[in-house]
């Protein structure tokens, strides 16, 4: 219930016909953006009803500034209202005083128990086939019926960025809002998602058939990239925490090189034979991101862990660069031009930063892979993060060995001799009956490393026979299982049609978890199945999904949606399975929370909890500790970029409700006010000054370099990918700066000399610009293109770096002095 007193003068009286007419083809009246590209807000002031966008120019807010009495606006996508006078959200259908007209009535989707017909229609919208896009439609339907993901997009729209391209997350959110609107037609076009995917991954352009599992990985990778946020940690925790896996790859990629499939010389891939293998995201970005810009630091900040420019090998991004350890000029001793720290520019302190998103929170799990040397018994362990489990389907021989008994023993007694004969004949055509537990057991079973796949033991310093096995250390909330039904051998492709029996409820993963597994819930229930009909050369994708609103199963075949019996789902030829952790143990806590929120507990202080975490509590089995990091920084204040949306992203709870949650889950301390963090605000301003400084220096050096460097002397080569990352950061298109320069892809070694690698994009820079980048970001090596042809690969020259660094330091001090005087 809300208590906005401005509804009397700020909300007009509308009938249903008038409201429907206002919402026909909605678009911003100023810039003409539609709901596909922007959030639109409808001014509810009588006889106004201006519709404006909430993007960069924010025409809806500008309208309120021009007409302060027009204080209440309605989001036409989410049906949420906002009062500028109260600076808070209001419930039009549950406000005191009440709202007259149709706006004061509850929308159909809010009547949870009033109309079963309307409730049961949510999420039952088909997707048009836009030209061999069944692979996309089936995957989207399964993601749509993942409650934690869908509710996050629908209930936390302010977390979705508006200024990133191709903005797949915004297109996906708009599609979900239509799919879960009971008033939507029977089918809609997912054109926005398709355009965003094609913009990010050109392989999906055109009208060819593609693999649904490959599309899933690409889509979730892009969603993670757009929605990712840094994990907030204290500095002491960062210093004490050892990095667990520098290269965290998806299990499906790592397992492709494992001997589970190579034992019999078989390679399993996706249905698309010619499509490139797509690796899942690395959870820890490889770019070493800086904690501080290094410009305009105070004395206390200079002495606290900041690094001055040093020519030692440690100043490079790694020690693999050419001659880094042997160059005598790189010593940072007293005789070195870089030995005096006060004369040089302090470099950025690059620290790897870990990122998370709603995608990783829902789909990511962890496992530990152990390899035991059979000669010295040494066991080496590596921790890996997986987004899906790619399970090979075991053959008859592997299945017999796995079960330690003949495949059809005792079936004659249970089912009769006729059934046994028919089953034996069917196995010749379709293979043996395999259960999902068999596939999991085969995947997690010990694998002997021998022959061409021997293990390189660090203790023995030789190739040795070994045993490799894996165990799960953290179970994901939603487990995606990919059955490897397609194999490609040279020019021949085939599909494995072996029937895999899978449970609809009660999938138990406890046999394969590690003793130190942090997950307490191991039981899973099925929520979605992607099926492939056809052969390896082509076919059609459909999906079965469980609708959590009405508890029924539905078959989605592009635009056709039909209800099916659970037995039909059990007999499907599954390709990808989605299992969600059983969360029934939290039902009592959720009920108590609802009751506590309804109590009239009068308090002078509000206790805020972020809506993203509350969504996890309602939809996930293990929501974790109370987490407000989507809105608040580690200092307890509102993040600078969340200052305008903090009220909408948090919910005030009574003291009794907050205490109940804190005692049960722990985590963040109580938040009683939503004030912007001045420390983070100052850091954001310093970062902006850093961007402007680097941009102005680059432009200054470019203007000074008027002569063509190709005809007058040597030019310095810089890989294009690094420059593009730096350019996106200084222009405000990227949130993070690049890491150290890495030019190793520009050359290759032939004998005792180096030659430029062909077909590698690069820029030719002057020595001054190269020194600018090198003094700020370190890295290397220095690749110089000679005027007469050929390249020279050396370590960076310290004298030149010291010169440019001293000049940058002087300009930095001048900028800081001017900024302080203006403040």
N, C-alpha and C positions, 0 to 999 in steps of 0.2 A: 504494500500500500504506500502511495506517495501523498504528500500534503502540499502540493503547489497551489498557492493562492492566486496565481496569475492566469489560470485557465478561464476565468470568467471573461476577461477582456482580451486574452490572447488566443482563444480558440473559437473559430466560427462554428456555426451549426450547419452540418452537412447531412444530406440524405445519402443513401447507398448509391443512387444513380449519379449524383453530383461527384461523389468520391471516385466512382469508376471512370467517369469522364476525365477527371484530373489525372488519373494514373494511366491513361491510354498513351503509349509511346512516350514515356517520361524522358526528359532530357533537361540539361541545364539551360536556362533561358539566356545565359550570357555567352558561354563557350560551346554550347550544344553537345556536351559530353553525355553519353547515355549510361545506363546502369551497367553495361558491359565493361566500361572503362573507369567509372567513378561511382562513389557513394553519393546519392542524390537526397536532398533534404527539402521537404515541402513546408513552406511557411503556412501556419494555420491561422494567421490573423484574419478576421472577417473581411471578405471581399478582396483579399490580397492573393494568397495561394501561389506565391512566387516559388519556383523550384530552382535550387542552386546546387552546385557541386561542392564537395569538401576536399578538393585536391589542393595543389600548391597555392593557387590564388584564393581558394576557399570563398567562393561567391556567396555561399549561404551565410557565413559569418560576416562578410562585408555588408550583406543586406541588413543584418541586425544592427551593425554599427551605424548604418545610414538611417534606419528606422528602429530606434531602441524599443518602441512599444511592441514590435513584432518579435517577441522574445521566445516563442515556442515553435519548434520545428520538428517535423516527423521524417524519419528515415524511411524512404519508400521501399527499401529492400528488407530491412530487419523489423520494421514497424515499431521502432523504438523512438520515443520522443525526448527532446532535450529542451530545458528551460534555461535561457541565458541569464535571466534575473536570479534564479535560484542557484545557477551554476551546478545543476544536478539533473539526473535523469528522472522522468516522471512516468507513471503508468496511467495512460489515458483511460483505461478500462477499470482502474482501481485507484482513483484519486479522490481526495477530500479537499475541497468540494468536487462534486461529480462533473463530468464533461457531457454536455448535451449533444444529441444527434448520434449518428452512426459511429463517430469516433469514440464515444463512450462505451460502446459495446465491445465485448470480447471477440477477438478474432477466432476463427474456427480452430487454429492449431493450439490455442491456449486452453481450450476446454478439454482437459485430459480425460474426463470421464463422462462428458455430457453426450457425446455422439460417437458411438463406436464406428459408424460408417466413415465419418470424417477422419477419425484417428487411424483407422486401418488403411487409409489411402495415402498416408504420408510415406514417401520413399518409394512408391510403386509407379515410377515414371520411366518409360522406355527412352532409349537414345537412338536417334536416327543414324543409319549407316551412311556416312558421307563419302563412300567409295573405298571398300575394303577396310573399314575401320572397326570391324567387329572385335579385333584384338584390343582396341582401346575401350570400346563400350563395356566389354566383359570385365576388364580390370577396374574401370571407374565404378561399376556397380558394386564390386566387392569392397572397394575403398569407401564407397558411400554407406555401406552397411557395417562399417567399423565404427561403433558408437563414439568412442573416444576421439577419433579424428573428425567425424562429422560435427559433433557438438562443439568441438573447439573452434572450427571455422564459423559455425553459425552463431555462437554465443560470445566469441571474442574477435569481432571483425576489426577492432582497432589495432590488433597485432599484425595485421596483414599489410605489408608495405605497399605504397601507391606509386613510388617513384623509381622502381626497378623494372628493367626490361628483361624478358618479355612478360613479366608479371603473371606467371602461371598460377601462383597462389590466389591472386585476385580473380582470375577467370574461373578457377576451380571453386572458389567460394560462391561466386554468382551462380554457377551450375548447381551446387548443392542446395542453395536457397530455393531454387526452382524445383528441384527434385523432391524436396521435403515440404513443399507448399501444397496443401490439399486442394487448392483452387487451380493448380497447374493442369494443363491438358494431359492426355494419355502418353504423349512422347514429346521430346524437345530435341533441339540440335545442339550438340556439344562443340560448336564451331570455335568458341573462344579458347577452350582447352586445346583443341587440335592445332589452332594457329600458334599458340604459345609453345607447344611441344615442337612443332616444325621449325619455329624460330630458334629454339635451343639446340635441337638435334636434327640437322638436315637429312639424316638417313630416313626419317619418317615422311619426307616430302614425296609427293606423287601419290600413286594409287596402287602401289605394290602391297602384297601381303607381308605382315610382320609378325614377330613373335610377341605374345602377350606378356610373357615374363620379362623380356627385354624392355618392353614399354614400361612395365611397372618399375623397374630399376631406374630407368631414365627419369620418369615422372617424379619418383620420390627423391632422387638426387637433386633435381631442380627445385622441388619444394623445400628440401632441407637447405639448399643454398640461399633461397630467398627468405626463409623464416628463421635462419640460424641466429642465435644470440650467444655471446661469450659466457662461459661458465664463470661465475664470480667466486674467486678464492682470495683468501688473505695472503699477504706477501710471505708470511712465515710458513704457511702451508705449501706455497709454491716452492719455497727453498728446500723444504724437508721432503717433499713428495718426489719420488723418482719416477721418471717417465717409463710407463709400462710397455708401450709398443709404439715405436716411432713410425712404423708403417702399419696402420690398422686397416686391414682390407676386409672385404666381405668374405664370408666363409665360402660362398659359391665360387669365388675366384681362386682362393687358395686351394680349395679341394680339387680343382680341375687338374692340378699338378700332383695330387696325392696318388698313392699307389692303389687306392681303392678301385679305381677304374683301370689303372695301368697294369694291374696284376694279370689281366687276361688280354692286354693289348687293345683295349677298347676305349674310344674317346666319345664322350657323350656331349652334345651341345644342344642348342635351342632349335626351334622348328625352322628358323630362317637360316638356310645354309650359307648364304653369301653375306649375311649381316655381320658386322664387326662385333667382336666380343666387347661387352660394356662392363667395365669394372665398377663396383659399387663405391660409394664415397668413402673417403678417408675421414674418420671422425676428428682427427687432429690435423688441422691445416698444415701443409708443409711449409708455408710461408712463415718465417720467424718474425712475428709481429712485435713492434716495439711498444714498450710500456710508456716511454716518455719521448718527446720530440728531441730533446737535447738542446733546444734553443731557448735562451732567456731563463736559465735555471737560477734558483737561489743558491747561496753557498751551502745550505744544509742539504739541498737536493744534489749538489755536485759531489758531496762527500759520501752520499748514501748509495753506494753500489753503481754509480754511473761510470761508464767506460770512456776513457779518452782514446784518441786515435793512436793506435800502436801498429808498428810494422811487423810485429811478431806474427808467427803463423796463426795464433789464436784470433787475430783480428779478422782473418778471412772467414768466409761462411763455413768452411771446413778445411781440413789439412790435406785434401786431395789435390789441391791446385799445384800447378807446375812450379818446381823449384821453391816452394814456400818455405821449406825447412833449411835450404842450403844458401839462400841469398844473404850475404853478410850485411847488405844494406838495410835489412829489415830488423835489425836489432833495435830495441827500445832503450838501450843503455844511455849513459850520459853523453856519449859521443854522437848519438843519433840525432838527426834534426827533429825527431818526434819525441825525444826524451823529456822535454819540458811540457807538462800538461797544460800550463797556463797559456801557452802560445798557440794552442790548436783548438779546433772545434770539438766539443764533446760529442761523441757518436751516440746514436740511438742504442738503447739497451734492448736488443731484440730477445723476446721470450716467446716460445711457442704458446699459443693460446688455444684452449679447447673450446669447441662450440657444441651446442645442442639445439635441438628444435623439437617441435611436437612430433616430427617424423622419428627422430631418434628415441624420444621418450616412449613411443608406442611400439616401434618395430625392432629396436636394437637389443641384441643380447650379447653375451660374452661367453667365450669358452677358452679353456687352456689346452694347448696341444703339447703333449709330452713325447719325447723321443728317448728311448733307453738304448744305450750301447751294449751289445751283447758280449763285448770283450771286457770292458772295465766296469760295467754296470752304472756308468754315469748317466744321469737323467737331466736333459735340458728341457726347459719349459718356455713357451711363448704364449702371451695372451692376445687373443684376436677378437675383434668385434664383428658380428654378422648381422645382416639385415634379413636374410632368408637362409634356409637350409636347403641346399640342392642335393637331393638324395638319389643315388643310383638305385635302380631296380635290380635286385640280386637275381642271378641266374639260378637254374635248378641245382647245379652243383654247389654254388655258394650257399643256397638256401638249405640244402641238406647238411652241409658242414656247419652252418649256423645253428640249426635246430638240433644237431647231433642225433638225428634219427631219420629214417626214410620218410619221404614227404607224405605218403598216403597210408601210413600205418594207423590202424584203429578206425579209419574212416569206414571200412566195410561193416564193422560192428555197429557203428552209430547210424549210418545212412543206408546200409544195404549194399549188396554186391552190384546191383544194376547201376546205382548212382556212382559207385566207385569206377565202373567201366566207362560210363559216360564222362566222368571227370577226367579219367586218364586219357580218353580220346580228345577231349577238349584241350588238354594241356599241350597236345601236339600242334594245335592251331593258335592258341592264345597264350601258351606258356602256363606255368604253374600259378595257382592262386597264392598271391602274396598279400600280407597284411602291412599296414603302415608301420606297425611295430617291428616287422621284419626289416623294412627299409631303414628304420632308425637304428636297429641293432647292428645291421650291416655297416652303416655309416660310422658308428661309434666303436666298432670292434677293432681289436688290435690288428695292425697291418705290418707285415714283416718287410723291412727294407733290405733288399739284397740285389745282387746282380748289377744291372745298370742303375739301380736306384738305391745304392748303398749310402749310408749316413756318414758324413764327415765329422768325426768325433774330435772335439777340441782338446780333450785330454790325451787321446792316443795319437793325435796329429796324423791320422790316416783315415782312409775310407773303411768303415766297419759295417757289419750287419747290425741292424737295429730293429726295434719295435716302436711303432708310432700309434698313439691312441689319443683321443680327445674326450674331454668332459666339460659340461656346461657349468659356468660359475655365476651366470646371471641370466635368468629367463626373461624374454620380452613379454610385454603385456599381450601383444598380438603376434603370434608365431606364423610366419609365412613359410610354407613348405613347397618346394618346387621338385616335382618328380621328373627325372631326366629321361623323357620318353623318346628323344630324338638323338640319333647318332649319324655322323657323317664320316665315311671312310673314302678318302680320295674323291672320286667323282660320283660315288654312290651314297645315297641317303636312305635311311629307313626309320620307321617309327616302331617303338616297342609298345605293343598293344596288350601287354600283360595286365590283367585286372588286379588292381590294388584295393584291398578292402580297408576302409577307414571308418573310425567310429564317429558318430554325430555328437556324442557327449562322452566325457570321461577319458580323454586321452591323457595318460599319465606319463610324465617325463622323468619321474624320480629315478628310474634305473640308470640314467645317463648324466646325473648331476654330480658335480664335485662335492667333496665333503665340506668345502668352504664356500659353497654356493650361498649367496646372500638372499636368494628368493625363497620365500616360505611356501608359496602356492605353486603346485606342480600340475594341477588338473586343468585341462583345456576343453572348451566346447567349440564345435565347428560353427563358423559364421558365414563362410563363403567358399565356393568351389568354381574354378575356371576349368572348362572342358574344351578339348580340341577334337573336332570331328573331321576326319579325313586322313590324308597321308602326309609324309614329310614334304612332298612337293607342293601341297596346298590343302586348304580346308577351311573350316569355319569355327569361330569361337562363340561359346555361350557361357552363361554362368548361373549358378544357383546361389541364392542369398537368403539368409535368415533375417526376417524383419523383427527387430526387437520390440516394436510398438505393439504388434498383435500376436507375436509368437508363431507365425506361419512361415513356411518355406515358399519361395517363388523362383520361377525360371525366367531369366532375362535373355531374350533372343533379339538383340537390337531394340526395335521399337515395340516388340510384343512382350507383354508381361502376363504370366499365368501362374496361378497357385498350384502347387504340387504336393504330393504326399511325401513325408520323410523317407519312405522306402525308395522312392524314385531317386532321391539324392544319394542314398547309400549305394545304388547300383550304377552311378555315373562313372565314366572313365575320367578320373580326375587328372588334371595337369598341374594346377596350383591350388593349394589348400590354405585357408585362413582359419586359424584357431585363436580364440580369445580365452584368457585366463578366467576361470570361474570366480566371480566376485560375490557370491551369495553371503559370505561371512561378513560383509560390510553393510548388508541391508539394515541391520538393527541400528548401526551407527548413523546411517543416512536418515532413518526414521526419527531418531532422537534429535538429529540436527534440525530437521524440519519443525519438530515440535518446539525446540528451543528458540527458533527464529520467530515463531508465532507468539511467544510469550510477551506480554507487555512489561518488559524489564526496563524501567526508566533509568537511564544512566546519562551522566554529563559527558562521558567519553565514548567515542566510537572506536570499535576494534575492527580494523580493515584486514581482509584476506583477499588475495588476488583471485579474480574469476578463473584464470587458466588453471590454478590449482584446484578450485572448487569443481571445475569440469572433470578433472582427473578423479577427484573423490567420487563423483557420481557415476563414472563410467569405467574406471580402471580398478583392477583387483588390488594392486599395491601402488597407491598414489605417492608414497614416499613422505618425507617430512614436509611440513608447511613451507611452501616455496613462493616467495613474492618477488623473485628476481626478474620477472618480466616487467615489473613496474618500478621496483625499488633497487637502489644500488647497494653496495656493501656497507655504505655509511648510514643506511637507514632512510635516506631521502629519496624523493622521486627522481628517476632518471631524466636528464634534460629533454630528451626527445619524447618522453611520456608525460610531460607536464600538462598538456592540454587534454589528454585522454585518461589520466590517472583515475578520475572519479568514475569513469565508465568501466574501467578495467578492474576495479575493486568493489567489494561488497561489504558494507558495514554489518557487523554481527553483534548481538548482545553479548555481554560479558560471560554469561553461562555457556553460550554456544562456543565462544572462542576458547574458554577453559577446557571444555570437553574435547575439542579438536587438538589443543596443545598437549593435553595429558595423554591422548591416544597416539598422536603422530609426532609430537615434538617439532623441532625445526626452528624457523625464524621467530624472533621475539615479537612481542605485541607491537603493532603499528597503530598509533592513535591519531596521527595527523599525516596529511599528504602534502608536504612542503617540498619544493625542489631542493636538491642537494647542491649547496654552494661549492663544495669541493669539486664535484663532477662538472658543474657548470664552468668553473674556472679552467678545468682541464680541457673541456670542449672548446673554450675560447682560445686556449693555448694551442690546441691542435689546428684550429682554423688559422691562427697566425702562422703556424708552421707551414701550412699549405700555401698561403699567400707568399711566404718568404721563398720557398722552393720554386714556386711558379715564377715569381719576379726575377729570381736569379737566373733561371733557365732562359727566360725571354731576353734578359740583358745580355747573356753570353751569346745567344743566337743572333741578336742584332749586331753585336760586335764582330761576329764571324760573317763578314760580307763576301769573302772570296770563296770560290768553289774549292772545297778541300780535296776534291779528286784530282785537281791539276796542279796544286801547289806543294803538296807534301803528304805526310802520313795522315791517315784517318783511323780513328778508333772504332771498333765494331762493338755493337751492343745488341743483344738478342731482343727481338721485337716483343716477345711475350712479357719480358720484365718491364720494358718501357711502357707497354700498354697498361700494365697494372699500375705503374706509377702515375701515368697520365690520368687514369680513371680516378685515382685518389686525389690528386691535386685539383681536379676539376669538380670534385664533390660527387662523383658518380659511384664511388666505392667507399665502404666504411673503414677499410683498413689499408695501411700503406704496404708496399711490397717488402719482401725480405731481402737478404743480401743478394747481390748480383751473381748470377751463375751463367757464365759464357761457355761452359764446357761443350755445349752442343754445337758451337760454331766451327769446330775444327776436329780433325782426326790425325793420328800419327801414322806416318809412313816411314819406316826405318828410323833414322835419327832426326827427321825433319817433320814439320807440321804443315798440313794443307787445309784449306778452307773446305768445310763440308758443303756440298751443293744443296740447293733447294731448302735452305734454312733462312727464314726471314730475319733480317737484321737491319739496323740503322748504322749510318756512318756519321760519327760525331767528331767534333774538334777535341783537342786535348783538354781544353778548359772545361767543356761540358762533361767529358768523361771523368775528370778529376772532381767535379762537383758531385756527381753521383757516387763516386767511389768514397769521397770523404764523408758523405752522409750515411751511406748504407753498407760500406765495405764490400767484400766479395772479390770476384775476379773470375778467371785470370784476365790479363790485359792482352787483347788480341788486336794487333796493329796491322793494317793493310799498307804494304809498301807501295810507293809511287810506281815502281817498275814491275809490280806484280809480286805475288806471294804474300805470306803473312808471317808475323813474328809474334810468338806467344811467350810472354814473360809475366813475372809477378809485378804488381803495381809499384811504381817508383816512389819511394818515401819523400824525396825532396819536393817533388811537384805537389804531392798530397798535402805536405806541411804548408806549402805556400798558399794553396787555395783554401785550406782549412783556417789559416790565420786570417785571411781576408773575410771569410764567412763569419768568423768569430767577431771580428770588428763590426761588421754590418749587423750581426745579431745583437750585439750590445747596444748599438745605436737604435735599433728598432725597439728594444726593450725600454730604453730610456725615453723614447718618444711616447710609447704606450703608457708608461707610468705617469708621465707629465700630463697626458690627456685624461687619465683617470682621476 
